[in-house]
Amino acid sequence: MKLAYVFDAYCGWSHGFSGTLREVSSRHPDLPVEVVSGGLFTGGRRVPMSAFGYIQGANQQISQVTGASFGEAYQRLADEGSFVMDSEAAARGMAALRQAAPDHAAELAIALQHAFYVDGLSLSDSATHRKVAQEAGLDADAVVAAFESPEAPYTAADDFHRAAELGVTGFPTLLAVDGEHITVVARGHATADDVDRRLAAL
């Protein structure tokens, strides 16, 4: 059995789930975690943040429910409103990081969200993925090369396809995958204890 974590790096609730993901990974070091990027902001949804009037209210709710923090640099970005969240670029970055350290995909997903939601860095910028790679002790040049490669859009598309194949329609979703059997163990918000109870029931 393994876990599949389907998230979007530009999803506030996925950022809110970071603490639970970290704790679940720590409690179950024997369970591999497959990290899959969703496509929340693609196509016509790639518009300035100001177009999503609910963001600030949603972030307050996420903080209250999950305890996640949103950094000042991110708040300035959200207040200014012109920044465009592009999930395809974020998925390319996640794929490049995952390729460099497949066994550390969960912590890299958390680091990627921290880069945006705390440090206010663009996930469309190769410098952001370089920084995340360096801080994780990875080959940053290789990560940037993978992020910028002609094949990168296909890796993002593969992730979006995998998310759909797993039946995921909302982020974050944590699944227990055992062969052909796929069970949702968390969707939106859950504590590590909630996840443990659902895993024990399996």
C-alpha positions in Angstrom: 0.0 0.0 0.0 1.1 3.6 -0.6 -0.4 7.0 -0.1 -1.2 9.3 -3.0 -1.3 13.0 -2.2 -3.1 15.0 -4.9 -2.7 18.8 -4.4 -2.2 22.0 -6.2 0.7 24.2 -5.1 -1.5 27.3 -5.6 -4.3 25.9 -3.5 -4.7 27.5 -0.1 -6.3 24.4 1.5 -3.4 22.3 0.2 -1.0 24.7 2.0 -3.2 24.3 5.1 -2.8 20.5 4.8 1.0 20.7 4.9 1.2 20.2 8.7 -1.0 17.1 8.5 1.0 15.7 5.5 4.3 16.3 7.4 2.9 14.5 10.5 1.4 11.6 8.5 4.7 11.1 6.6 6.6 11.1 10.0 4.3 8.6 11.6 4.3 6.2 8.6 7.9 6.2 7.2 7.1 2.8 5.7 4.3 4.2 3.5 5.6 5.7 0.2 3.9 8.9 -0.8 3.1 9.6 -4.5 2.7 13.3 -5.0 0.4 14.4 -7.9 -0.2 18.0 -9.0 -3.7 19.0 -9.9 -4.6 21.7 -12.4 -6.6 24.2 -10.3 -5.5 27.3 -12.3 -5.2 26.4 -15.9 -6.8 27.6 -19.1 -9.3 30.4 -18.5 -8.6 30.3 -14.7 -5.1 31.7 -15.3 -6.1 35.3 -14.4 -4.9 37.9 -11.8 -5.4 37.1 -8.2 -7.7 40.1 -7.9 -10.3 38.1 -10.0 -10.7 35.7 -7.1 -12.4 38.0 -4.6 -12.8 35.1 -2.1 -9.1 34.5 -1.5 -8.5 36.7 1.5 -11.6 35.4 3.3 -10.7 31.8 2.4 -7.2 32.3 3.7 -8.5 33.5 7.1 -10.7 30.4 7.3 -7.8 28.1 6.4 -5.6 29.7 9.1 -8.4 29.3 11.7 -9.1 25.7 10.8 -5.6 24.4 10.1 -3.3 26.8 11.9 -1.3 27.4 8.7 0.3 30.8 8.3 0.5 33.1 5.3 3.6 35.3 5.1 3.7 39.0 4.7 5.4 38.7 1.2 2.4 36.6 0.1 -0.1 39.0 1.6 1.5 41.9 -0.3 1.1 39.8 -3.5 -2.5 39.0 -2.8 -3.3 42.6 -1.8 -1.7 44.0 -5.0 -3.7 41.5 -7.0 -2.0 41.4 -10.4 -0.1 38.1 -9.8 -1.3 35.2 -12.0 -1.3 31.8 -10.5 -0.4 29.2 -13.2 -0.9 25.6 -12.0 0.8 24.2 -15.1 4.1 26.0 -14.2 3.7 24.8 -10.6 3.2 21.2 -11.7 6.3 21.5 -13.9 8.3 22.6 -10.9 6.9 19.9 -8.7 7.8 17.3 -11.3 11.3 18.6 -11.6 11.8 18.4 -7.8 10.2 15.0 -7.6 12.5 13.7 -10.3 15.5 14.8 -8.4 14.4 13.2 -5.1 11.4 10.9 -5.6 11.5 9.6 -2.0 11.2 13.1 -0.6 8.2 14.3 -2.8 5.9 15.0 0.1 8.4 17.4 1.9 9.2 19.0 -1.5 5.5 19.7 -2.1 5.4 21.3 1.4 8.5 23.4 0.6 7.0 24.5 -2.7 3.8 25.8 -1.0 5.9 27.5 1.6 7.8 29.4 -1.2 4.5 30.8 -2.4 2.3 31.2 0.6 5.0 32.4 3.0 7.8 33.8 0.9 5.5 35.2 -1.8 7.7 33.7 -4.6 6.3 32.8 -8.1 6.1 29.2 -9.0 6.5 30.2 -12.6 10.0 31.4 -11.9 12.9 29.0 -12.2 14.7 30.9 -9.5 12.1 29.7 -7.0 12.6 26.1 -7.9 16.4 26.6 -7.7 15.9 28.0 -4.2 13.7 25.1 -3.1 16.1 22.6 -4.6 19.2 24.2 -2.9 17.5 24.3 0.5 16.6 20.6 0.1 20.2 19.8 -0.8 19.4 18.7 -4.4 21.2 19.4 -7.7 19.6 22.8 -8.3 21.0 23.0 -11.9 19.3 19.7 -12.8 16.0 20.8 -11.3 16.0 24.1 -13.2 17.0 22.2 -16.4 14.0 19.8 -15.9 11.7 22.7 -15.1 12.7 24.6 -18.3 13.0 21.5 -20.6 10.7 21.1 -23.7 9.3 17.9 -22.1 8.2 19.8 -18.9 4.7 20.6 -20.1 4.1 16.9 -20.8 5.1 16.0 -17.2 2.5 18.5 -15.9 -0.1 17.1 -18.3 0.7 13.6 -17.0 0.1 14.7 -13.4 -3.3 16.3 -14.3 -4.2 13.1 -16.1 -3.1 11.0 -13.1 -5.2 13.1 -10.7 -8.3 12.5 -13.0 -7.4 8.8 -13.2 -7.5 8.7 -9.4 -10.9 10.3 -9.4 -9.8 13.4 -7.6 -11.9 16.5 -8.2 -10.9 18.7 -5.3 -7.6 19.6 -3.5 -6.0 18.4 -1.4 -7.0 14.8 -1.4 -5.0 12.0 0.3 -5.6 8.5 -0.9 -4.6 5.1 0.2 -3.8 3.1 -2.9 -3.5 -0.7 -2.6 -3.4 -2.2 -6.0 -6.7 -1.5 -7.7 -8.3 -0.4 -4.4 -8.3 3.4 -3.9 -9.7 4.8 -0.6 -10.0 8.5 0.3 -8.4 9.1 3.7 -8.5 12.9 3.7 -10.2 15.5 1.6 -9.8 19.3 2.2 -8.9 19.2 5.9 -8.1 16.4 8.3 -5.8 15.9 11.2 -3.1 13.2 11.3 -5.2 11.4 13.9 -8.1 11.4 11.5 -5.9 9.9 8.8 -4.6 7.3 11.2 -8.1 6.2 12.1 -9.0 5.8 8.5 -5.8 3.9 7.7 -6.4 1.6 10.7 -9.9 0.9 9.3 -8.4 -0.4 6.2 
